[in-house]
């Protein structure tokens, strides 16, 4: 589940972020102190649930909710506020909740049970990623075919980063082996990103990718992966590691050495 929280007050944003993470730890959460940044993010990523403060400078939470709904009508909205006077306006746009600040973990947990648009997440084991030996991704036990080898390599690098956001320049430097940056190289990279998104979308696996301005990442909880199970000390995954990790990519050698040391 991809969740955003928006509040222009820093302390309030930190507080709601803490409560959300405690209530629903297995989600992808991104926080914004600017409604405009939240809109830009939602235009590039499917947002399942948005926690919105109502009184914000420049744009109210009600206005922001309408913008998010225009982008994706099935985005669930939960308002967070210190005032009860906006409740009727909130429910007029079919909000899933109206929580008074300070928002508690228990209030979030209860609101999650009454989402206006229930989020149907595909089971993680539907998408399986193999990193020991050669890198492969399987959807419904069928290997995903990539039209470009560099597209597959880019996804492999993101998987190795285990959910950390990678900048465009970092990815370019890795998969093109530190070739001098150029307009042509950046253009090739943009085409790879479009190809990756299209390939995943056609396979019904686009929920594993998170794209934000200038960065890419995978969402670890959206798929199963032998590498992640290895770090979670899963015995079967530890035993599956036979000294080879993403063997087709030279940049994976350092991680492979680390896995050997850990084992």
C-alpha positions in Angstrom: 0.0 0.0 0.0 1.4 3.4 -1.0 0.5 6.1 1.6 1.2 9.8 1.8 0.9 12.3 4.7 0.7 16.0 4.1 1.0 18.7 6.8 2.7 22.1 6.5 3.6 22.1 10.2 6.9 20.1 10.7 6.1 18.8 14.2 2.6 17.8 13.3 4.0 15.9 10.2 6.6 14.1 12.3 3.9 13.1 14.8 1.5 11.7 12.2 4.4 9.9 10.5 5.3 8.2 13.7 1.7 7.2 14.4 1.1 5.8 10.9 4.3 3.8 11.0 3.3 2.2 14.3 -0.2 1.5 13.2 0.6 0.1 9.7 4.3 -0.7 9.5 4.1 -2.7 6.3 3.4 0.2 3.9 5.3 2.6 1.8 4.9 6.0 3.5 6.0 9.4 2.0 5.5 12.6 3.8 5.2 16.1 2.4 5.1 19.6 3.9 3.8 21.0 0.6 0.5 20.2 -1.1 2.1 21.0 -4.5 4.8 18.4 -3.9 2.2 15.9 -2.9 0.2 16.5 -6.1 3.4 16.1 -8.2 4.2 12.8 -6.5 0.6 11.5 -7.0 0.8 12.3 -10.7 3.7 9.8 -11.0 2.7 7.2 -8.4 -0.5 5.5 -7.5 -1.5 6.7 -4.0 -3.8 4.3 -2.1 -4.3 6.5 1.0 -3.6 10.1 1.9 -3.6 11.6 5.4 -4.2 15.3 4.9 -4.1 18.2 7.3 -7.0 20.6 6.5 -5.7 24.1 7.4 -2.5 24.6 5.3 -1.1 27.7 3.7 -1.8 28.1 0.0 -4.2 25.2 -0.3 -6.5 23.6 2.1 -6.7 19.9 2.7 -10.2 19.9 1.2 -8.8 21.4 -2.0 -5.9 19.0 -2.0 -8.2 16.0 -1.6 -10.2 17.1 -4.7 -6.9 17.4 -6.7 -5.9 13.9 -5.6 -9.3 12.5 -6.4 -9.0 14.1 -9.9 -5.7 12.2 -10.4 -7.0 8.9 -9.0 -10.7 8.7 -8.0 -9.9 5.7 -5.8 -7.4 7.4 -3.5 -8.7 7.1 0.1 -8.6 10.3 2.1 -8.3 10.6 5.9 -8.3 14.2 7.2 -6.2 15.1 10.3 -7.1 18.4 12.0 -7.4 20.3 15.3 -10.9 21.5 14.4 -14.2 19.8 14.1 -15.9 22.5 11.9 -14.7 20.9 8.6 -16.3 17.5 9.2 -19.3 18.1 6.8 -17.0 19.3 4.0 -14.7 16.3 4.5 -17.5 13.7 4.3 -19.0 15.5 1.3 -16.0 14.3 -0.8 -16.4 10.8 0.6 -13.5 10.9 3.1 -12.7 7.6 4.8 -11.9 9.3 8.1 -11.7 12.6 10.1 -9.2 12.3 12.9 -8.6 15.0 15.6 -5.0 15.9 16.4 -2.9 14.6 18.0 -3.6 11.6 15.9 -3.1 8.3 17.8 -2.0 4.9 16.6 -5.3 3.4 17.7 -7.3 6.0 15.8 -5.4 5.2 12.6 -5.9 1.5 13.0 -9.6 1.9 13.4 -9.9 4.3 10.4 -8.0 1.7 8.3 -10.9 -0.7 8.7 -13.3 1.7 7.1 -11.5 2.8 3.9 -14.0 4.1 1.3 -12.1 2.2 -1.4 -10.6 -1.0 0.1 -7.1 -1.6 -1.1 -6.8 -5.0 -2.7 -3.0 -5.8 -2.7 -1.7 -8.7 -4.8 0.0 -11.3 -2.5 3.7 -10.8 -2.2 4.4 -14.3 -3.4 2.7 -13.5 -6.8 5.8 -11.6 -7.6 9.1 -13.4 -6.8 12.5 -12.0 -7.3 15.6 -14.2 -7.5 19.0 -12.7 -6.9 21.1 -15.8 -6.0 22.8 -17.0 -9.2 21.4 -14.9 -12.0 18.9 -12.1 -11.4 15.3 -13.0 -12.5 11.8 -11.8 -11.7 8.9 -14.1 -11.8 5.2 -13.1 -12.0 2.8 -16.0 -11.3 5.8 -18.3 -11.6 6.6 -17.1 -15.1 9.8 -15.3 -15.8 9.3 -11.7 -16.8 10.8 -11.0 -20.3 12.4 -7.6 -20.8 12.8 -6.0 -24.3 16.0 -4.3 -23.2 18.8 -5.9 -21.1 19.6 -2.5 -19.4 16.0 -2.3 -18.2 16.4 -5.6 -16.4 19.8 -4.5 -15.0 18.3 -1.2 -13.7 15.6 -3.2 -11.8 18.3 -5.6 -10.5 20.2 -2.6 -9.0 17.1 -1.2 -7.4 16.3 -4.6 -5.8 19.9 -4.8 -4.4 19.3 -1.4 -2.7 16.4 -2.9 -0.7 14.0 0.0 -1.0 16.5 2.8 -0.7 15.8 5.6 -3.1 18.4 5.8 -5.9 19.0 9.1 -7.8 19.0 9.1 -11.5 22.7 10.0 -11.7 23.6 7.1 -9.4 21.7 4.6 -11.6 23.2 6.0 -14.8 26.7 5.8 -13.3 26.2 2.1 -12.3 24.6 0.6 -15.3 26.7 2.5 -17.8 29.9 1.9 -15.8 30.8 5.5 -15.2 30.7 6.7 -18.8 30.8 10.5 -19.0 27.4 12.0 -18.5 25.8 13.4 -21.6 22.4 14.4 -22.9 22.3 11.2 -25.0 22.9 9.1 -21.9 20.2 10.9 -19.9 17.8 10.4 -22.8 18.6 6.7 -22.9 17.9 6.5 -19.1 14.5 8.2 -19.5 13.6 5.6 -22.1 14.7 2.8 -19.8 12.5 4.1 -17.0 9.5 4.3 -19.3 10.3 0.8 -20.6 10.5 -0.6 -17.0 7.2 1.0 -16.0 5.5 -0.3 -19.1 6.9 -3.9 -18.7 5.9 -4.1 -15.0 2.4 -2.6 -15.8 1.7 -5.1 -18.5 2.6 -7.9 -16.1 0.4 -6.5 -13.3 3.5 -5.9 -11.2 3.8 -2.1 -11.3 3.0 -1.9 -7.6 6.7 -2.9 -6.8 8.1 0.4 -8.2 8.2 3.8 -6.6 9.1 6.8 -8.8 9.6 10.2 -7.3 11.2 13.3 -8.9 14.8 12.4 -9.5 14.7 9.0 -7.8 13.6 5.4 -8.2 13.1 2.6 -5.7 11.4 -0.7 -5.2 8.8 -1.3 -2.5 10.2 -4.4 -0.6 6.9 -5.5 0.9 5.3 -5.9 -2.5 7.2 -9.0 -3.6 9.2 -11.9 -2.2 12.9 -12.0 -2.6 15.6 -14.5 -1.6 18.1 -11.6 -0.7 15.6 -10.0 1.7 14.8 -13.3 3.3 18.6 -13.9 3.7 18.9 -10.7 5.6 15.9 -11.7 7.7 17.8 -14.8 8.7 15.4 -17.2 7.0 17.3 -20.5 7.1 16.0 -21.9 3.8 17.2 -18.7 2.0 20.5 -18.7 3.8 21.0 -22.3 2.6 20.0 -21.4 -1.0 22.9 -19.0 -1.3 25.8 -20.8 -3.0 28.3 -18.0 -3.4 26.7 -16.4 -6.4 24.7 -13.2 -6.4 23.4 -11.5 -9.6 26.2 -13.1 -11.4 25.6 -11.3 -14.7 26.4 -7.9 -13.2 29.9 -6.8 -12.2 28.6 -4.1 -9.9 27.1 -6.9 -7.6 30.5 -8.3 -6.7 30.8 -6.2 -3.5 27.4 -7.3 -2.2 28.3 -10.9 -3.1 31.5 -10.7 -1.0 29.4 -9.3 1.9 26.9 -12.1 1.6 29.8 -14.7 1.8 31.1 -13.0 4.9 27.7 -13.0 6.5 27.0 -16.7 5.7 
